[in-house]
Amino acid sequence: MANEKYNDMSEFTSSKNWNTAEAYTNLQIQRHINNCDELRTICESGTLDINSQIIGGIPPQKIVEARVIALRRYFLEIKHLIDNCMFALNKKDKDEAIKIEEKVRPLQAYLDNVTERKGGVVVIKRKLYDELLGLFNKYLRDLKTPINNSNIIYGSNIDFDPVDFKQKIKDNIINVG
């Protein structure tokens, strides 16, 4: 019967050195985190570009529109981030992410109520808008911990030793066949 210790290559194949999911992580996780940062800036200032804010020239109604659209997109980015990383989280961190998800998803119902019309002009209901923005910021911040704990943002600290790996392969061939 083959020796089980020679069949276990998991320390190498599951390390960051053999992780072929880097493209997925960059596209489906890191991109959403970066998008959230940009959308937060638009939510707070109405523009991503500081020059546009300083020089002006953007009509106030377009600033309001940009802030409202950014808040809605911020919600969607957090939702996508949760969906895209859930399968890779360990049990404890998945439970934490589910708790965050249960707090985030119901907030969608309030997104259509962040504006009102006053004197023919659309204005932001500051109290509701600021409360939603604050909650999105908090939940994104909270979500980064379980994602990081599962080594999705930063890989594990396992160092790959190619000599040791080569020796394990040799041992596996000799002892298992």
C-alpha positions as CSV (number, residue, x, y, z in Angstrom):
1,M,0.0,0.0,0.0
2,A,1.3,3.4,-0.9
3,N,2.6,5.7,1.8
4,E,0.0,8.5,2.2
5,K,2.6,11.2,3.1
6,Y,3.9,10.9,-0.5
7,N,0.5,11.5,-2.0
8,D,0.0,14.8,-0.2
9,M,1.2,17.6,-2.5
10,S,-1.3,20.1,-1.1
11,E,1.2,22.3,0.5
12,F,2.6,23.1,-2.9
13,T,-0.5,23.1,-5.1
14,S,-2.5,25.3,-2.7
15,S,0.2,27.8,-2.1
16,K,0.2,31.2,-3.7
17,N,3.1,29.9,-6.0
18,W,0.7,27.5,-7.7
19,N,-2.4,29.6,-7.6
20,T,-3.6,30.1,-11.1
21,A,-6.5,32.2,-10.0
22,E,-4.5,35.5,-10.0
23,A,-6.3,36.8,-13.1
24,Y,-9.7,36.0,-11.5
25,T,-8.6,37.7,-8.3
26,N,-7.5,40.8,-10.1
27,L,-10.5,41.0,-12.4
28,Q,-13.3,39.8,-10.1
29,I,-12.2,40.9,-6.7
30,Q,-9.5,43.6,-6.8
31,R,-11.3,45.5,-9.6
32,H,-14.4,45.7,-7.5
33,I,-12.5,47.0,-4.5
34,N,-10.8,49.6,-6.6
35,N,-14.1,50.6,-8.2
36,C,-15.6,51.0,-4.7
37,D,-12.8,53.4,-3.9
38,E,-13.5,55.5,-7.0
39,L,-17.2,55.5,-6.5
40,R,-16.8,56.6,-2.9
41,T,-14.9,59.6,-4.2
42,I,-17.6,60.4,-6.7
43,C,-20.3,59.9,-3.9
44,E,-18.5,62.4,-1.7
45,S,-17.4,65.0,-4.2
46,G,-19.5,64.5,-7.4
47,T,-16.5,63.9,-9.5
48,L,-13.5,61.6,-9.7
49,D,-11.2,64.3,-11.1
50,I,-10.0,67.0,-8.7
51,N,-9.4,69.4,-11.6
52,S,-13.1,69.2,-12.6
53,Q,-14.0,70.0,-9.0
54,I,-11.6,72.9,-8.7
55,I,-12.1,74.4,-12.2
56,G,-15.8,73.7,-12.2
57,G,-17.9,73.9,-15.3
58,I,-20.0,70.9,-14.4
59,P,-23.6,71.9,-13.9
60,P,-24.8,71.3,-10.3
61,Q,-27.6,69.0,-11.6
62,K,-24.9,66.8,-13.2
63,I,-23.0,66.7,-10.0
64,V,-26.2,65.5,-8.2
65,E,-26.8,62.9,-10.9
66,A,-23.2,61.7,-10.7
67,R,-23.4,61.3,-6.9
68,V,-26.7,59.4,-7.0
69,I,-25.5,57.1,-9.8
70,A,-22.2,56.5,-8.0
71,L,-24.1,55.5,-4.8
72,R,-26.2,53.0,-6.7
73,R,-23.1,51.6,-8.4
74,Y,-21.2,51.5,-5.1
75,F,-24.0,49.2,-3.8
76,L,-23.6,47.0,-6.9
77,E,-19.9,46.8,-6.6
78,I,-20.1,45.6,-3.0
79,K,-22.7,43.1,-4.0
80,H,-20.5,41.8,-6.9
81,L,-17.5,41.6,-4.5
82,I,-19.5,39.5,-2.0
83,D,-20.7,37.2,-4.8
84,N,-17.3,36.8,-6.4
85,C,-15.4,35.9,-3.3
86,M,-17.9,33.8,-1.4
87,F,-16.8,30.5,-2.9
88,A,-13.1,31.1,-1.9
89,L,-13.7,32.0,1.7
90,N,-13.0,29.6,4.5
91,K,-16.0,28.6,6.8
92,K,-15.5,31.2,9.5
93,D,-14.9,34.0,7.0
94,K,-17.8,32.9,4.8
95,D,-20.1,33.1,7.8
96,E,-18.8,36.7,8.5
97,A,-19.3,37.6,4.8
98,I,-22.8,36.2,4.9
99,K,-23.6,38.4,7.9
100,I,-22.3,41.4,6.0
101,E,-24.3,40.4,2.9
102,E,-27.5,40.1,5.0
103,K,-27.0,43.7,6.1
104,V,-26.1,45.1,2.6
105,R,-28.7,43.6,0.4
106,P,-31.8,45.1,2.0
107,L,-30.3,48.6,1.5
108,Q,-31.0,48.4,-2.2
109,A,-34.7,49.3,-1.4
110,Y,-33.6,52.7,-0.1
111,L,-31.5,53.7,-3.2
112,D,-34.5,55.0,-5.1
113,N,-35.4,57.3,-2.2
114,V,-32.2,59.3,-2.0
115,T,-33.5,62.2,-4.1
116,E,-36.5,64.4,-4.1
117,R,-37.8,67.2,-6.4
118,K,-37.8,70.7,-5.0
119,G,-38.8,73.6,-7.2
120,G,-38.4,71.6,-10.3
121,V,-34.8,70.6,-9.3
122,V,-33.6,67.2,-8.1
123,V,-31.9,67.4,-4.8
124,I,-30.2,64.8,-2.6
125,K,-31.9,63.8,0.7
126,R,-28.7,64.4,2.6
127,K,-29.6,62.4,5.8
128,L,-30.5,59.2,3.9
129,Y,-27.8,59.6,1.3
130,D,-25.1,60.1,4.0
131,E,-26.4,57.2,6.0
132,L,-26.3,54.8,3.1
133,L,-22.9,56.0,2.1
134,G,-21.6,55.5,5.6
135,L,-23.1,52.0,5.7
136,F,-21.5,51.1,2.4
137,N,-18.2,52.4,3.6
138,K,-18.5,50.4,6.8
139,Y,-19.6,47.1,5.1
140,L,-16.8,47.4,2.5
141,R,-14.3,47.9,5.2
142,D,-15.7,45.0,7.2
143,L,-15.8,42.8,4.1
144,K,-12.1,43.3,3.5
145,T,-11.2,41.4,6.7
146,P,-12.7,38.0,5.8
147,I,-11.4,38.3,2.2
148,N,-7.9,39.0,3.5
149,N,-8.1,36.2,6.1
150,S,-8.8,33.7,3.3
151,N,-5.6,34.9,1.5
152,I,-7.6,36.4,-1.4
153,I,-6.2,39.9,-1.2
154,Y,-2.7,39.0,0.1
155,G,-1.5,35.5,-0.6
156,S,-0.3,33.3,2.3
157,N,3.2,33.6,3.6
158,I,4.1,30.1,2.5
159,D,7.5,30.2,0.8
160,F,8.0,27.9,-2.2
161,D,11.1,25.9,-2.1
162,P,11.7,24.4,-5.5
163,V,14.4,22.0,-4.3
164,D,12.0,20.6,-1.6
165,F,9.2,20.3,-4.2
166,K,11.5,18.4,-6.6
167,Q,12.5,16.1,-3.8
168,K,8.8,15.4,-2.9
169,I,8.1,14.6,-6.6
170,K,11.1,12.2,-6.6
171,D,10.0,10.6,-3.4
172,N,6.5,10.3,-4.7
173,I,7.6,8.6,-7.9
174,I,9.9,6.2,-6.0
175,N,7.5,5.3,-3.2
176,V,4.1,5.4,-4.9
177,G,5.0,4.5,-8.5
